[in-house]
């Protein structure tokens, strides 16, 4: 049994699964589960352990939706897809980076701090160690569209900036946004992530999220906060 995974039920149909380095999210629909992101490679046992703990099984996953194409977000998607036969969705801009046609998408440092510089240089070494597997998405995530089959009221929001292919997911009842790496949570606030490709696009995407006026913003790294705690 996997014991080092922490899951939190945010509301009746949304769960947060803390894998350590990164968090993923699970949406319960009337006809199955939607997994938002898949963590680093070899995270599948932790994810399945949490799914089993809420009385569900791997076969209940109908969709795996990826907020963007960094390896800590799609790393276990291949293994989970093989076990569940779930559909895999990502922005069209991210497909070449998860199917191998362009290689892995490397993070771009938002600042030239020593920590960020070291992280960028070590990333190729990390890839060799964790050996992620490429996969073939069968669904292109686009603005406003969300799989209706599972019975969840939600929308895809295109939110580039951290990466060109970044998307967020808006759940209107209650009003929650799952924003991937668009923002990072500290104990006190939501701030810009340490890595981003285009700061202007990132700010525009953050303003797009603000206009939705969600009650809660769920982030992949750090603590979730209300929209009032955005400090970008």
C-alpha positions in Angstrom: 0.0 0.0 0.0 1.3 3.5 -0.9 1.3 5.6 2.2 3.1 8.8 1.3 0.3 10.3 -0.8 -1.9 13.0 0.6 -5.3 13.5 -0.9 -7.8 16.2 0.0 -11.5 16.4 -1.0 -12.0 20.0 -1.9 -15.8 19.6 -2.5 -18.2 16.8 -3.5 -16.7 16.2 -6.9 -13.1 17.7 -6.8 -10.1 16.1 -5.1 -6.5 17.3 -4.8 -3.7 14.7 -4.8 -0.3 15.8 -3.5 2.4 13.7 -5.0 5.2 15.6 -3.3 6.9 17.7 -6.0 3.6 18.4 -7.8 -0.2 18.1 -7.2 -2.8 16.6 -9.6 -6.5 16.9 -9.4 -9.4 14.5 -9.8 -12.9 15.4 -10.8 -15.8 13.0 -10.1 -18.4 13.1 -12.8 -21.7 11.3 -13.1 -20.2 8.7 -15.5 -16.6 8.5 -14.4 -13.4 10.3 -13.4 -11.3 13.0 -15.0 -7.7 13.2 -13.9 -6.1 16.6 -14.3 -2.4 16.1 -14.9 -0.5 12.9 -14.1 2.7 13.9 -12.2 6.2 12.7 -12.8 6.9 9.2 -14.1 6.2 6.4 -11.6 3.5 8.4 -9.8 0.7 6.1 -11.0 0.7 3.9 -7.9 0.2 6.9 -5.7 -2.6 8.2 -7.9 -4.3 4.8 -8.0 -4.0 4.4 -4.3 -5.9 7.6 -3.7 -8.5 6.7 -6.3 -9.0 3.4 -4.5 -9.3 5.2 -1.2 -12.5 7.0 -2.4 -14.1 3.8 -3.6 -13.1 4.1 -7.2 -10.8 2.2 -9.5 -8.4 2.9 -12.3 -11.1 1.8 -14.8 -13.2 4.7 -13.7 -10.8 7.2 -15.2 -12.3 8.3 -18.5 -10.1 11.3 -19.4 -6.6 12.5 -18.5 -6.4 16.2 -19.3 -3.0 17.8 -19.2 -2.5 21.5 -18.3 0.7 21.6 -20.3 3.5 19.5 -21.6 6.2 19.7 -18.9 7.2 16.2 -17.8 6.1 16.7 -14.2 2.6 17.0 -15.5 2.4 14.2 -18.1 5.0 11.8 -16.8 2.7 9.1 -15.6 0.0 9.6 -18.3 1.4 6.8 -20.4 1.2 4.2 -17.6 -2.3 5.4 -16.5 -3.6 5.3 -20.1 -2.4 1.7 -20.5 -4.2 0.6 -17.4 -7.4 2.6 -17.9 -7.7 3.2 -21.7 -8.6 6.8 -20.8 -8.7 9.5 -23.4 -5.8 11.9 -23.2 -6.2 15.6 -23.9 -3.8 18.5 -24.2 -3.6 21.8 -26.1 -2.6 21.3 -29.8 0.6 23.3 -29.1 1.6 20.6 -26.6 1.1 17.6 -28.7 4.6 17.6 -30.3 6.2 17.6 -26.8 4.3 14.7 -25.4 4.3 12.5 -28.6 8.1 12.8 -29.1 8.1 14.6 -32.4 9.9 17.7 -30.9 11.5 16.1 -27.9 10.8 17.2 -24.3 9.7 20.8 -23.6 12.4 22.2 -21.3 11.4 24.9 -18.8 12.4 28.5 -19.4 13.6 30.5 -16.4 11.6 33.6 -15.6 14.6 35.1 -13.9 18.3 34.5 -14.1 18.7 33.6 -10.4 21.3 31.1 -9.5 18.7 28.6 -8.4 16.8 28.8 -11.7 20.0 28.6 -13.7 21.1 25.5 -11.9 17.6 23.9 -12.3 17.7 24.5 -16.1 21.1 22.9 -16.4 20.1 19.9 -14.3 16.9 19.2 -16.2 18.4 17.1 -19.0 20.1 15.0 -16.3 16.7 14.5 -14.6 15.1 13.3 -17.8 17.7 10.6 -18.2 17.1 9.5 -14.6 13.3 9.3 -14.7 12.9 8.1 -18.3 9.5 9.5 -19.2 7.5 7.8 -22.0 5.9 9.7 -24.8 2.3 9.2 -25.6 -0.3 10.0 -28.2 -3.1 12.3 -27.1 -6.5 11.7 -28.8 -8.1 15.0 -27.8 -7.1 18.6 -28.5 -8.1 20.9 -25.6 -9.6 24.2 -26.9 -11.2 27.2 -25.3 -14.6 26.6 -23.9 -14.7 22.9 -24.8 -14.9 20.1 -22.1 -15.8 16.4 -22.5 -19.5 16.1 -21.9 -19.5 12.3 -21.7 -18.4 12.2 -18.0 -21.2 14.5 -16.8 -19.2 17.4 -15.4 -20.0 21.1 -16.0 -16.7 22.8 -16.8 -14.8 24.7 -19.4 -11.3 24.7 -20.8 -9.6 28.1 -20.5 -6.5 28.8 -22.7 -4.0 30.4 -20.4 -0.5 30.6 -22.1 2.5 32.2 -20.5 4.2 29.6 -18.4 4.2 27.6 -21.7 2.5 28.3 -25.0 0.3 25.2 -24.5 -0.9 26.0 -20.9 -4.6 25.6 -20.2 -6.7 26.0 -17.1 -10.0 24.3 -16.1 -13.0 26.3 -14.8 -15.6 24.7 -12.7 -18.5 27.1 -12.3 -20.4 25.5 -9.4 -18.7 26.3 -7.1 -16.4 28.7 -8.9 -13.0 27.0 -9.0 -10.1 27.3 -11.4 -7.4 24.7 -11.8 -4.6 26.6 -13.3 -1.6 24.3 -13.6 1.6 26.3 -13.4 0.1 29.6 -14.4 0.6 30.6 -10.7 2.5 29.2 -7.8 1.1 29.3 -4.2 3.1 30.3 -1.1 1.6 30.3 2.4 0.4 33.9 1.9 -0.2 34.5 -1.8 -0.3 33.4 -5.5 2.7 34.6 -7.4 4.3 34.1 -10.8 6.0 30.8 -11.3 9.8 30.7 -11.4 9.7 29.4 -15.0 7.7 31.0 -17.9 8.1 31.5 -21.6 6.3 34.8 -22.0 5.6 37.1 -19.1 3.1 39.4 -21.1 1.1 36.3 -22.0 1.2 35.1 -18.4 -0.2 38.4 -17.1 -2.9 38.4 -19.7 -3.8 34.9 -18.7 -3.9 35.8 -15.0 -6.2 38.7 -15.8 -8.4 36.3 -17.7 -8.7 34.1 -14.6 -9.4 37.2 -12.4 -12.3 38.1 -14.6 -13.9 34.7 -13.8 -13.8 35.8 -10.1 -13.4 32.2 -8.8 -13.7 31.4 -5.1 -10.7 29.2 -5.2 -7.6 28.9 -7.5 -6.0 25.5 -7.4 -2.3 25.4 -8.3 0.0 22.5 -9.2 2.8 23.7 -6.9 2.2 25.2 -3.5 -0.9 26.3 -1.6 -4.3 27.0 -3.2 -5.8 30.5 -2.6 -8.7 32.8 -3.3 -8.5 35.2 -6.3 -7.9 38.1 -3.8 -4.5 36.6 -3.0 -3.0 36.9 -6.5 0.1 39.1 -6.3 1.5 39.3 -9.9 
